[in-house]
Amino acid sequence: MVVTSYNYARFLGECLDACLGQTTPPDEIVVVDDGSTDDTWEILSGYMARHPQVRGIRRINGGMCASMNTGIEAATGDVVLLLDADDLPAKTRVERVVAALQRPVEGRTAGWVHHPLRRFSESHDDLGPTPHYHASPEGWFGPQVLATAHSPVATMTSGLAFRRELLEMIGPIADDRSLAQDMQYWAAAALLSPVAWIGEPLGRYRVHGVSDSVGGMLSSLPKVQITRRRVELIDAWLRKLLERLRPEVASQWRALDEQPGYNWLRFLEGWLAGSGRDFGLLMKVLRHPETRRAPLQQRVYLYSSTCLPQSWFTAFSRFVFGASPLKAFVRRSLGRG
């Protein structure tokens, strides 16, 4: 297991206790302290002294992607489970992940596996599962990702696990501070290997004040700008990955201005910045075949931008993409956990 932590001393002990309490004990628990200024290293040192399988690495602060690269490089196991230090793995997580990687997926060996997480906060114990998939997120998605420049997998970091050989093939992920590691792995791994899916939540995802998930990633202009920059950086990194590992298909990767998701971010950024609705750009998104095939919830969200006032739309975005007791209630009422 590879755990990354930055100023999460208040959560680290509970996280490590959950890792040590697995029904199938992990061979090693590599914890990367990304230059924390709280008591992270002191707490981690205590666990290392008591538990030989816990290995701590202290590095200069470089961001979550740089920390993940450090942890993966240090890990020695054949299967690597990722975990953020503020999240909690279910006690059967290692056991279930290893079992899932042993069964064939569409007649092939899966190089990675993912599972949902159940969201919670200090004030609410159950904010529902994340993510929700409208189609089975298991299989060989390489051709689909190549055709759409979009991965059907959208599982948070603490719900991802990989065979070591796949991580070595991918290599270090881009480590710009604005990037998230999970977004890079979704596409890179899907381009290279089938993925297995475990439908049961095998961990708890903490929602708190410094999490990007609060209110959703597209609920304000700064968040939209950060997300657009992330898409640009990840797109450039994926192009280099394809040129290195699959040069025969690299030319098929779409230009950014041909990707409806990126054009949607451009539309949102302009609208929220006060430039008004660019209906030409919006129609390019809404008329795209991928938009027309999208799940109903996504289409309702996109089309609502044509008629809702901006303040109503941003409130709707917070509801659709954020985590709240109301959203959890609605999802349970619809039978979605």
N, C-alpha and C positions, 0 to 999 in steps of 0.2 A: 504494500500500500504506500502511495506517495501522498503526503499531506503538506499543503502549503499554508503558511500562516504569516500574517502581518498584523501586529498589535491585537491578536486574538487570545491573549493570555487568559481572559475571563471565560473563554469557551474551550481552550485546549485540553484541559484535564478531562472534561466530560467526553470530548471527541476521542482522546486516546484510550480512555476506559472502554468505550464502545468498540474500538479497534482491537483491544486486547481481549475482549469478551466474545469474540467470534466463535461460532460453532466449529468452523475450520480455521484454526489459528493461522494468521499470515506468517510467512517465513521472516519477513522484516517489515518494519514500519519506518519509512524514511520521512522525516519531518524537516522541512526547509523553513528556517526563520529568516524572513526577508528583511533583515535590518530593523526588527521591531524595537520600539522605544519603551515598551511596557515590560512586564515580567515574563514574557514568553520564554526567553532562554533559561531563566532560573527554573521555571516549571518543567520545561523540557529536560533540563539537566537532571532533575529529580527522577523523572521517568526513565532516563537512560541508565541511571545508577541502579534502579530496581528491576529493569526489564531489558535484558541483553538484546532482544529483537528490535528495540527502539533505537534508531540512529538519527542523530540530530546534525544538521548542517546550518551554520550561521554564515550569512552572506550580506554584503552591502546591498541596501535596498535597490531593487531594479524593476519591481513590478511583478504582477502575478504570472505573466508568461515566462519571464526570465527565471522566476522561482521554480516553475514547473519543469523547465528545461534542466535546471540543476538537479531536481529530485529524480527525474527520469534517468538522467545520465548516471546518477549514483546507485539507482536500484539495480538489483541483480536477478530478480525473479523472472520466471517465464511468463507470468501474467502480472500486469501492473494495474491496480485499481486506483483511480484518482479520487481525491477527497479534499475539500476545503475545510479548514480547521474550525469553522463556525457551524459546520453541518455534522450530522450524526448518522453513521451507518447502522442499518438493522443488523442484528446479531447473526443472521444467516447470509449476509451479503457475499462474503468470500465463497462460501459453500455453493450458493446459487450461481454465482458468476462462473466459477470453474466448471460446474455441471453444464451450463449453457454453452460454453465454448467447446465442449466435448461432443455435442450433437451437430450433425451436418445441417447446413442452411442451403437449400436449393441444390443439394448434392455436393456442396463445397465446404471447405473448412472456413469457419468464420474467424476473422482476425480481431474482431472486437464485439463488445456486447454493451447494451445500455438498458436502463430501467428507470421508471418514474421515481420521483421523490414526493414526500408529503410535506407541504409547506406549513410552517408554524412561526409564531412570534412570541415575544414575552407576554403579550396580553391575550393571545388567541392560540390555543393548542393545536387546532386543526383548521388550516386555511385551504384545504383541498389539495389534490395531487397536481403535479406539474411534470412534464407537459401533458396536454391532451392531444392524442393523435386521431385523425379521422380515418386513416387507413393503417394497416399493419406496418409498423416501422421495422420490419425484418426482411432481409433479402439482399440481393446484389443490385445496388443502385448506381453503379458506375456509369452506365449509359445515360440514365436519367439526369444525374448530376452534370455530366458533360454537356447534355443537350440544354439544360435549363440554367446552369451555373448556380444551382441552389440544391442544398441537401434536404431530404425529407426528415432527417434526424435533427431534433432540436432539444436534446436532453442536457440538463445542467452538468457541470463538471463532476459533481459528486455522484452522478449516475452513469459514469463512463468507465470502462475497463478495456484493456488491450493486451493482445499477445505482444511479447517483447519484439519479435521480428517485424511486426507491423510498425511499431514505434521507431525502430531503427531505420526502416525504409523511409518513413516520413521525415525523420531527422528533427533537429530543433525547430520549434515553431517561431514565427516572428515575435519579437519581444518588445515592440513599441508599447509604451505604458498605457496607451488608449485601448489596446486590444484585450480580448477575452480569449482564454485558451480553448474553451469549448467550441466556439464558433469556427476556429481553425480546424479542429479535429473532426467536426461534423462532415466537412466537405472533403478534406484530405483523405481520411480513412474510407469514406464512401467511394471515392474514386479508385481505391486500391483493393478493397476487400469486402466480402459480404459481412453483414452485421446481424448478430443474434439479438433477440428482444425478450426481456422478462417483464411480463405485464404487471407484476405486483410491485408496489413501492418498496424499495429496499434501503430506505434512508429518509432522513428528515432534513429539509432545506430551510434554513433560518432566514426569515425576512426581518430586516432591521434597518435602522436609519441610514446606514451607509451603503445599502445594497442598491444596485441598478434596477432591481426588480420592483422597488417601491414606486407605485404609480405607472410602471411600465417604461420601456426604453424609448417610446415615441410620444411621450406625454408633454414635452416641453421643447422649446427651440434648442437649448443647450444639449439635451439628450439626443435630439434628431441629428444635430451637427456631429456629435461624437459617434453616433451610429453610422453616419455617412462616411466619416473618416475611417472607421473600422472596416467598412465594406471595401473601400478603396485599397487599403493596406492588405487586407486578406486576399482580395482579387489579384493583386500584384504578386503576393507570395504563392498563391495557387498556380499562377501562370508559370512561375519558375519551377515549381514542383512538377508540373506536367512536362515541361521541357526537359527536366532531368530524368523522370521516371517513365513517362509515356509520350515520348517525342512524336510518335506517329499520329497522335490525336490532339496534340497541343494546339494546333491551328483551329480546331473546332470550338475552342472556348470562346464564349461570346464577349464582345466588347461591352463595357459597362453601360453605355447608353442604349444598349439593346436588352438590358436586363430590367424587367418591370419593377422589381424590388428596389433597385437603385434609383430608377426614375421616380418612384413613389417618394423616396427620401428627398429627392431634389424638389419635388412639388411641395412636400410638407415644409421643408426649410424655407422656401420662398414665401409660402403663405404665412407661416408663423413669424417670419421676420418682418411682415408688414407689406410685402409686395403684392398682396392679393392672390387670388386663385389663378394659376396658369392653366386654363382649361385645355389648351393644346397639349401640354405635358400630361395633364390628368387623363384626357381621353386616350392618350397613347398607352397609359397604364390600364385603364378600364376595358379597352378594346383588345387587349393582348389575349391570345388564346389561353395562356396560363392563368390569367385572372378569371376568365370565364369557366375554367375547370376547377377553380379554387373552392374550398369548403364554404358553405353558406355563411358562417360567421365572418370569415375573411371578406367575402364579397359585400356583406352588409356594412362592415366597417369601412371598406374603400368607397362604396357608393354614398355613404353618409356624408362624405366630404363635399359632395356636390350641392347639398342643401342645408346642412346644419351651420349655424353661426360658429365662428371659430371657438368661442368659449364653451359652447355645448359640445363641439367635436373633441376638444382636448379633455373635457370631463369624461366623454364616452371612451376615449383612448385609455384614460387611467383605469376605467372599469374593465375594459376588454383585456388589457395587457398587465394590469397590476394584480396585487394580491390583497384581498379585503374580505371581511366576514360576509358582506353582502354577496360578493361574487361566489364565495364558497357555498352560501345558501342556495343561490341560483343554480350552480352546477349540480348540487345534490338533488335539487328539485327536478332537474332534467335527467337524472340518473347517470351523471358523469363524475361521481365520486365526491 
